[in-house]
Amino acid sequence: MASLPSASHGLHSANEFCTLTFDYLVIGGGNAGLPIAARLSENPDVVVGVLEAGTVVEDPVIDVPRNVGAAIGRPEFDYCLSTEPQLTASQRNIALARGKMLGGSTGINYTVWDRASSAEYDTLGRLLDPADQHEWCWDSLLPYLTKVEDASSISEAGDTFPGFSRSEEDVFRSGVPFEKSVGMKGAVKTSYNSLWADVTQPYIQGWNTLGVPTNANPYGGNKSGVYNLRRAIDIEKGKRVHASVAYFKPASHRKNLKVLLGAQAARLIFDTSASHEDIRVTGVEFIVDGKTFVANARTEVILSAGTVQTPQILELSGIGDAKFLEAHNIECIVDLPSVGENVTEHVFIPTQYLAKEGTKTFDEFRNNPQFLAEQTALYEATGRGWLAAADANACFNSIETVSRINGNDTLKSAISALKEQIALETKNGTLSRVHQAQFDIQLELLEKKQTATLETFHMSKGIVAVEPGQSYLALFSGIQHPFSRGSIHTRFTDPLKPSIHDSLNPPILDPKLLSNNFDVALLLAGYRLMEKLVNTEPMKKIVQHQTLPPIILSEDEHVEAFIREAAQPGLHIMGSAIMASRELGGVVDARLKVYGTRNLRIVDASIIPVPLACHVQATIYAIAEKAADMIIADKSV
Ligand SMILES: Cc1cc2nc3c(=O)[nH]c(=O)nc-3n(C[C@H](O)[C@H](O)[C@H](O)COP(=O)(O)OP(=O)(O)OC[C@H]3O[C@@H](n4cnc5c(N)ncnc54)[C@H](O)[C@@H]3O)c2cc1C
């Protein structure tokens, strides 16, 4: 059950919080906010405050690895957001989970611990002015990607597949060597599974059969291939490691770190009297139990409320598109037309198969009460067993590999059509400069042999319409560099009368999933790729027949209809306040400062300028660690 530690552990009442003047005030105690607060408060001479809308959660639903996914849709853990009707996804209002707790979405995510490829990190700075681009690249981020993690539970470099052996020729190693690419002393304990469902081995061997090699170190800069991924699990305790466990708990005794829970940050307060052309933030207005309070910040405010809520706070504060703000009677403090725009989301298409009799999957928990009882007892006694395990195999493929396996050129034709569409829209003036620049980068990545752009992972359990006593497996294929662009903007109770209580409304979430036809073409190729995988000899040994979609779809137009009906967000939503030059439409600069402000930074997934092919939590932790160093360095200048 949810519980609150005592005030002596860094947690405070609203009244007490407001008597303090903070050097740094962080909004949002999630994936980015907590690492920043923890790093800044290492200096006992500064006072750091965190405003977090959620609470501290200690609950088996969150902590037990087997329960990943179980918190989704439960309002005590999840904001339970929903998109606007997605016009190009069968008009559906699609659920979009976001963690509401100290730890943010790291508390409810699937714990997969992953990185993008070096070529992608090298594009992070590309939308900035040339002089600033070096700040954000693989070389500058790798020290932080390794700093955040503790992979010391891995027994040896090659031991990524406990429980079965593979032939050496199926394995490749490239990029930065293992020992230089993996961190052993960071805050987030990560580990490999020690138990595997019967799906893992055929899945990996199936890919090998299709000519996709096993990648022995996907963390070294080249993530193509099939592999096991680490997860943010403390293998000694058998528990999830989220941002609160990794960063807040070890720092909670510090007298200079104050966290206020249940506090909904509503808007920023500015010093409008100063003559400096860039505006200064002096505090944050927030709501607790319906009452309004103000917290004061002396040096900086760091906005880490996540991709969904960060643009809402900016807009309610008067930072955003002047026309949008004017239309809602909000005084425009800084005109930044891109606030809430450029939103991207990975999109996955699921399939499901009945497993052959005797295939052991996680459905055993559903089908076998004795197994459940034994495993529960084992877990309670030791933190080990099947409750401490979950799937973590993924395969990332480039366009070239997908085309080779599918044995056709449909993706090459789709790329040509995409290029023509971009050229036409550029000529007509209907494509913004920032989208042109983003698309240039994405096209470059698509055509790079080593850059994976389609992820296919499995779940060793049924996901829909499961029959008692039966075991299933599911496959998901997902686009990693979507060309669709959406938006997130504030929803007003009365559109002409803004109120700080509008911060309690979920924003208007319109990621415009599948609005670009190329995304659909790639998902279609992903669907065909899953068909090829299930038809390999290793997979045929465990697959009885397909149950989702319920019939074999041989016509592409039927697959496309299924995609629009069944595609799901990857829950890696990014980019609502991108890092780019102001001229191009950026919201933050290379030091993550909001343009037009002197002391407001954004540090969370909203700043990511071009979608990355990865599960994003590790990258966000790394961005936060890097941002903390920047904040400290800028203070001492
Ligand atoms: C169900 C799910 C599964 C996922 N699986 C994986 C996975 O396996 N691996 C992986 O790498 N990534 C995964 N992700 C993605 C990843 O966890 C998130 O993208 C990432 O944690 C970043 O989220 P965020 O930037 O939205 O910030 P968050 O971590 O969500 O932090 C935002 C924080 O701000 C708080 N907040 C928001 N608004 C306010 C406000 N107005 N005032 C005060 N506080 C506020 C929130 O309560 C939250 O604590 C998953 C995400 C979800 C939701």
Ligand as a Chemical Component Dictionary entry (heavy atoms), coordinates in Angstrom:
data_LIG
# 
_chem_comp.id                   LIG 
_chem_comp.type                 NON-POLYMER 
_chem_comp.pdbx_formal_charge   0 
_chem_comp.three_letter_code    LIG 
# 
loop_
_chem_comp_atom.comp_id 
_chem_comp_atom.atom_id 
_chem_comp_atom.alt_atom_id 
_chem_comp_atom.type_symbol 
_chem_comp_atom.charge 
_chem_comp_atom.model_Cartn_x 
_chem_comp_atom.model_Cartn_y 
_chem_comp_atom.model_Cartn_z 
_chem_comp_atom.pdbx_ordinal 
LIG C1  C1  C 0 3.761  2.094  -18.552 1  
LIG C2  C2  C 0 5.087  2.564  -19.045 2  
LIG C3  C3  C 0 6.043  1.628  -19.446 3  
LIG C4  C4  C 0 7.299  2.053  -19.874 4  
LIG N1  N1  N 0 8.294  1.129  -20.056 5  
LIG C5  C5  C 0 9.569  1.546  -20.186 6  
LIG C6  C6  C 0 10.652 0.629  -20.100 7  
LIG O1  O1  O 0 10.476 -0.567 -19.892 8  
LIG N2  N2  N 0 11.908 1.125  -20.238 9  
LIG C7  C7  C 0 12.155 2.445  -20.440 10 
LIG O2  O2  O 0 13.309 2.830  -20.590 11 
LIG N3  N3  N 0 11.139 3.336  -20.503 12 
LIG C8  C8  C 0 9.872  2.935  -20.335 13 
LIG N4  N4  N 0 8.841  3.850  -20.298 14 
LIG C9  C9  C 0 9.138  5.267  -20.549 15 
LIG C10 C10 C 0 9.795  5.978  -19.400 16 
LIG O3  O3  O 0 9.537  5.428  -18.144 17 
LIG C11 C11 C 0 9.351  7.451  -19.427 18 
LIG O4  O4  O 0 9.352  7.903  -20.738 19 
LIG C12 C12 C 0 10.303 8.255  -18.611 20 
LIG O5  O5  O 0 10.297 7.784  -17.282 21 
LIG C13 C13 C 0 10.132 9.732  -18.668 22 
LIG O6  O6  O 0 8.915  10.126 -18.338 23 
LIG P1  P1  P 0 8.610  11.662 -18.261 24 
LIG O7  O7  O 0 9.639  12.450 -18.937 25 
LIG O8  O8  O 0 7.233  11.806 -18.756 26 
LIG O9  O9  O 0 8.770  12.024 -16.736 27 
LIG P2  P2  P 0 8.313  11.246 -15.437 28 
LIG O10 O10 O 0 9.327  10.250 -15.022 29 
LIG O11 O11 O 0 6.945  10.733 -15.624 30 
LIG O12 O12 O 0 8.369  12.388 -14.344 31 
LIG C14 C14 C 0 7.458  13.453 -14.265 32 
LIG C15 C15 C 0 7.144  13.678 -12.790 33 
LIG O13 O13 O 0 6.550  14.955 -12.658 34 
LIG C16 C16 C 0 5.412  14.851 -11.833 35 
LIG N5  N5  N 0 4.524  15.944 -12.237 36 
LIG C17 C17 C 0 3.879  16.076 -13.402 37 
LIG N6  N6  N 0 3.198  17.223 -13.423 38 
LIG C18 C18 C 0 3.435  17.837 -12.249 39 
LIG C19 C19 C 0 3.017  19.057 -11.684 40 
LIG N7  N7  N 0 2.205  19.901 -12.338 41 
LIG N8  N8  N 0 3.460  19.385 -10.442 42 
LIG C20 C20 C 0 4.263  18.550 -9.749  43 
LIG N9  N9  N 0 4.689  17.358 -10.239 44 
LIG C21 C21 C 0 4.272  17.024 -11.476 45 
LIG C22 C22 C 0 4.861  13.471 -12.104 46 
LIG O14 O14 O 0 4.029  13.023 -11.060 47 
LIG C23 C23 C 0 6.151  12.672 -12.238 48 
LIG O15 O15 O 0 6.613  12.218 -10.993 49 
LIG C24 C24 C 0 7.576  3.455  -19.943 50 
LIG C25 C25 C 0 6.598  4.399  -19.572 51 
LIG C26 C26 C 0 5.386  3.956  -19.107 52 
LIG C27 C27 C 0 4.387  5.000  -18.648 53 
# 
loop_
_chem_comp_bond.comp_id 
_chem_comp_bond.atom_id_1 
_chem_comp_bond.atom_id_2 
_chem_comp_bond.value_order 
_chem_comp_bond.pdbx_ordinal 
LIG C1  C2  SING 1  
LIG C2  C3  SING 2  
LIG C2  C26 DOUB 3  
LIG C3  C4  DOUB 4  
LIG C4  N1  SING 5  
LIG C4  C24 SING 6  
LIG N1  C5  DOUB 7  
LIG C5  C6  SING 8  
LIG C5  C8  SING 9  
LIG C6  O1  DOUB 10 
LIG C6  N2  SING 11 
LIG N2  C7  SING 12 
LIG C7  O2  DOUB 13 
LIG C7  N3  SING 14 
LIG N3  C8  DOUB 15 
LIG C8  N4  SING 16 
LIG N4  C9  SING 17 
LIG N4  C24 SING 18 
LIG C9  C10 SING 19 
LIG C10 O3  SING 20 
LIG C10 C11 SING 21 
LIG C11 O4  SING 22 
LIG C11 C12 SING 23 
LIG C12 O5  SING 24 
LIG C12 C13 SING 25 
LIG C13 O6  SING 26 
LIG O6  P1  SING 27 
LIG P1  O7  DOUB 28 
LIG P1  O8  SING 29 
LIG P1  O9  SING 30 
LIG O9  P2  SING 31 
LIG P2  O10 DOUB 32 
LIG P2  O11 SING 33 
LIG P2  O12 SING 34 
LIG O12 C14 SING 35 
LIG C14 C15 SING 36 
LIG C15 O13 SING 37 
LIG C15 C23 SING 38 
LIG O13 C16 SING 39 
LIG C16 N5  SING 40 
LIG C16 C22 SING 41 
LIG N5  C17 SING 42 
LIG N5  C21 SING 43 
LIG C17 N6  DOUB 44 
LIG N6  C18 SING 45 
LIG C18 C19 SING 46 
LIG C18 C21 DOUB 47 
LIG C19 N7  SING 48 
LIG C19 N8  DOUB 49 
LIG N8  C20 SING 50 
LIG C20 N9  DOUB 51 
LIG N9  C21 SING 52 
LIG C22 O14 SING 53 
LIG C22 C23 SING 54 
LIG C23 O15 SING 55 
LIG C24 C25 DOUB 56 
LIG C25 C26 SING 57 
LIG C26 C27 SING 58 
# 
